Amino acid sequence: MNARAVFIFCCMAVVFSGCYIPFLQPLYDEHNLVYSPTLLGVWHDDEDGQWTFSERSGTKLYKLTYVQDGGKEAEFEAALCEIEGRQFLNTIVVDLKGEGDLTKFHLLPVYHIFWVEWNDGLKLHPLSPDWLGEMLEKEHALPFVIGRDDIKLVSASTDQIQAFISEHVGDDKMYGDPIELKRTD
């Protein structure tokens, strides 16, 4: 594994402070990538996190800057894609501000998947780590590896991930508790 890869994996664990199961490959490709200007702007969650989505010029991708507790900052690349009529946000850490090169050398670039529910604000439903873990272990639904501390890392291709999500998109058990965001700009 390269150093950047390890860095990204650790950043996601710190920033989202959850037990999400990461993916080595993205959910999106050029065929299902969508762009929504509604996502642009500053959003806040219930945990003092600030999510700022801005345009990445010349692409359908977004730059996501996440600030927690007014100081810890990370920059992500984010993409909206659509599968079976539902939108999903796919994120990957690009930089963790203020961390030294040695820290960054040990991290892994991985993707996380959130079902996007537009309402009065924005709800980001991560894939349920319990449900996904069970699907990986018992059903062998996608290829994965197990790392230190029994952390699972999905090693499936984008096509395999898309087929899996498409097959289970309507299963409410697939989604964990949402991160609720409110627009503040």
C-alpha positions in Angstrom: 0.0 0.0 0.0 1.3 3.4 -0.7 1.6 6.1 1.9 -1.1 8.3 0.6 -3.5 5.4 0.8 -2.9 4.8 4.5 -3.2 8.5 5.2 -6.6 8.8 3.6 -8.0 5.8 5.5 -6.9 7.2 8.9 -8.3 10.6 8.0 -11.7 9.2 7.3 -11.7 7.4 10.6 -10.8 10.5 12.4 -13.0 13.0 10.6 -16.2 10.9 10.4 -15.4 9.1 13.7 -17.5 6.2 12.8 -17.1 2.5 12.0 -17.8 2.8 8.3 -16.4 0.2 5.9 -14.2 1.9 3.3 -13.9 1.1 -0.4 -10.7 1.1 -2.5 -12.6 2.0 -5.7 -15.2 4.7 -6.2 -19.0 4.0 -6.7 -19.2 6.6 -9.5 -18.0 6.5 -13.1 -18.6 8.9 -16.0 -22.0 7.2 -16.7 -23.7 7.7 -13.4 -22.0 10.9 -12.2 -24.4 13.8 -11.6 -24.0 17.4 -10.6 -26.3 19.4 -8.4 -25.7 23.1 -7.6 -28.0 22.6 -4.6 -25.1 20.9 -2.8 -22.9 24.0 -3.1 -22.5 26.1 0.0 -21.9 25.8 3.7 -23.7 23.1 5.8 -23.5 22.3 9.5 -24.1 19.0 11.3 -25.1 18.4 14.9 -21.6 17.7 16.1 -20.1 21.2 15.4 -18.9 20.1 11.9 -18.9 22.5 9.0 -19.2 21.0 5.5 -18.3 23.4 2.7 -19.0 22.1 -0.9 -17.5 24.1 -3.7 -17.0 23.5 -7.4 -14.0 21.7 -8.9 -13.8 23.7 -12.1 -14.1 21.7 -15.3 -15.6 18.6 -13.6 -18.8 17.3 -12.1 -16.8 16.7 -8.8 -16.9 18.9 -5.7 -14.3 20.0 -3.3 -15.5 19.3 0.3 -13.8 21.1 3.1 -14.7 19.7 6.5 -13.9 21.6 9.7 -14.7 20.1 13.1 -14.6 21.9 16.4 -13.4 25.1 14.7 -10.0 23.7 14.0 -9.4 20.2 12.6 -9.7 20.5 8.9 -9.7 18.0 6.0 -10.2 18.4 2.3 -12.1 15.8 0.3 -13.0 15.2 -3.2 -16.7 14.4 -3.4 -18.9 13.1 -6.2 -22.7 12.7 -6.6 -23.8 9.7 -8.6 -27.1 8.1 -9.2 -28.0 4.4 -9.0 -31.6 3.1 -9.4 -33.0 6.6 -8.9 -31.2 7.4 -5.7 -28.3 9.8 -5.3 -25.1 8.8 -3.5 -22.2 10.9 -2.3 -18.8 9.3 -2.6 -16.0 10.9 -0.7 -12.2 10.5 -0.5 -9.8 12.5 1.6 -7.4 14.7 -0.5 -5.6 16.4 2.4 -5.6 16.6 6.1 -4.5 20.1 7.0 -1.8 20.6 9.6 -0.7 16.9 9.7 3.0 16.2 9.1 4.4 14.3 6.2 5.2 11.3 8.4 1.5 11.0 9.3 0.4 11.4 5.7 2.9 8.7 4.7 0.9 6.2 6.7 -2.6 6.8 5.4 -4.6 5.1 2.7 -6.9 6.8 0.2 -10.3 5.2 0.4 -13.9 6.0 -0.5 -16.9 6.2 1.7 -20.5 6.0 0.4 -23.5 7.9 1.6 -27.1 7.8 0.4 -28.2 11.4 -0.1 -31.7 12.3 1.1 -32.7 15.8 0.2 -35.3 17.3 2.6 -35.4 20.5 4.7 -31.7 20.1 4.8 -29.6 17.2 3.7 -29.3 13.7 5.2 -26.2 11.6 4.4 -26.9 8.0 5.3 -23.7 5.9 5.4 -23.8 2.3 4.5 -24.5 0.4 7.7 -21.2 -1.1 8.9 -23.1 -4.0 10.7 -25.2 -4.8 7.6 -22.3 -4.4 5.2 -20.0 -6.4 7.4 -22.5 -9.2 7.6 -23.0 -9.2 3.8 -19.2 -9.4 3.3 -18.6 -12.1 5.8 -21.7 -14.4 5.3 -22.8 -13.6 1.8 -19.4 -12.9 0.3 -21.2 -10.1 -1.6 -18.0 -8.2 -2.5 -14.3 -9.0 -2.3 -12.6 -7.5 0.8 -9.5 -7.7 2.9 -9.2 -7.5 6.7 -6.6 -5.3 8.2 -5.4 -4.4 11.6 -8.0 -4.4 14.3 -10.3 -6.4 12.1 -11.0 -3.4 9.8 -12.6 -4.5 6.6 -11.6 -2.8 3.3 -13.7 -3.5 0.2 -11.4 -4.3 -2.7 -14.2 -4.7 -5.3 -14.1 -2.9 -8.7 -16.4 0.1 -9.4 -18.6 -2.2 -11.6 -19.0 -4.7 -8.7 -19.8 -2.0 -6.2 -22.4 -0.5 -8.5 -24.1 -3.9 -9.0 -24.1 -4.5 -5.3 -25.6 -1.1 -4.5 -28.1 -1.5 -7.3 -29.2 -4.9 -6.0 -29.8 -3.6 -2.4 -30.7 0.1 -3.0 -34.2 -0.3 -1.6 -33.2 -2.3 1.5 -33.4 0.0 4.5 -31.1 -2.2 6.5 -28.3 -1.1 4.1 -28.2 2.4 5.6 -26.9 3.6 8.9 -28.0 6.5 11.0 -27.9 9.7 8.9 -25.6 12.7 9.4 -28.1 15.6 9.2 -26.8 18.8 7.6 -28.5 22.2 7.6 -27.5 24.9 5.2 -26.0 28.0 6.8 -25.0 30.3 4.0 
